[in-house]
Amino acid sequence: MALRTCRVSCRDIDGVEHTVEVGAESLYEAAARGLAALRDAEWAADIGHSQTVVTVAVKQPEVQHTVRVRDFEAWLESNGRSPAEMALKSRMHELLST
């Protein structure tokens, strides 16, 4: 399995929710790493057992793109190369006109 970044959250015995990011290859590994980190955290009260619910959110690889507005506007004003691209550009025009 591939290593994924996961956000692990649970409430301490005082009802305060805590969240930590960990790297894990499975759900249970993420839960274990998250619980270990939260149990070691100075700011968290005791993390309970049995009835304590742990939430694991798996983050997909984050991708960031940077586009200059002038490049975007040039693309928007150019002719679409397919019906799908023309429809997309039409929706973008509508979105920007509101």
C-alpha positions in Angstrom: 0.0 0.0 0.0 1.1 3.6 -0.6 1.8 6.0 2.3 -0.9 8.6 2.6 -1.2 11.7 4.7 -4.2 11.3 7.1 -5.9 13.6 9.5 -6.8 11.8 12.7 -9.3 13.4 15.1 -10.9 12.4 18.4 -12.2 13.9 21.6 -10.4 13.8 24.9 -12.2 12.9 28.1 -13.0 16.6 28.6 -14.8 16.6 25.2 -12.2 18.7 23.4 -11.6 17.6 19.9 -8.0 17.2 18.7 -6.6 16.6 15.3 -3.1 15.5 14.1 -1.7 14.7 10.6 0.2 11.4 10.2 1.5 9.3 7.4 0.1 5.8 7.2 -0.4 2.9 4.8 -3.7 1.7 6.3 -6.7 2.9 8.3 -5.6 1.1 11.5 -2.0 2.3 11.1 -3.4 5.9 10.8 -5.5 5.4 13.9 -2.6 4.0 15.9 -0.2 6.7 14.9 -2.8 9.4 15.5 -3.8 8.0 19.0 -0.1 7.8 19.9 0.5 11.4 18.9 -2.5 12.7 20.7 -1.8 10.7 23.8 1.7 12.3 23.9 0.3 15.8 23.3 0.7 18.1 26.2 -2.4 20.1 25.3 -4.8 17.1 25.2 -6.4 15.6 28.2 -6.5 11.8 28.4 -7.8 10.1 25.3 -10.3 7.4 26.3 -10.6 3.8 25.2 -13.5 1.6 24.1 -16.2 4.2 23.3 -13.9 6.9 22.0 -14.5 7.5 18.3 -11.5 8.2 16.1 -12.1 9.8 12.7 -9.5 9.3 9.9 -9.6 11.5 6.9 -7.3 10.4 4.1 -5.9 13.2 2.1 -5.2 12.7 -1.6 -1.9 14.0 -2.8 -2.3 17.8 -2.7 -1.6 19.5 -6.0 -1.1 23.3 -6.4 -1.3 25.2 -9.6 -0.5 28.9 -10.3 -2.1 30.6 -13.3 -1.6 34.2 -14.3 -5.0 36.0 -14.7 -3.9 37.3 -18.2 -3.2 33.7 -19.3 -6.5 32.5 -18.0 -8.3 35.4 -19.7 -6.5 34.7 -23.0 -7.6 31.0 -22.8 -11.1 32.1 -22.0 -11.3 34.4 -25.0 -9.7 31.9 -27.5 -11.9 29.6 -29.6 -12.7 26.3 -28.0 -11.1 23.2 -29.6 -14.0 21.0 -28.9 -17.7 21.3 -28.0 -16.9 20.3 -24.4 -14.3 23.1 -24.1 -16.7 25.6 -25.7 -19.3 24.7 -23.1 -16.8 25.0 -20.3 -15.8 28.4 -21.5 -19.4 29.5 -21.7 -19.9 28.4 -18.1 -16.8 30.3 -17.0 -18.1 33.4 -18.7 -21.4 33.0 -16.9 -19.7 32.5 -13.6 -17.5 35.6 -14.0 -20.4 37.8 -15.1 -22.3 37.4 -11.8 
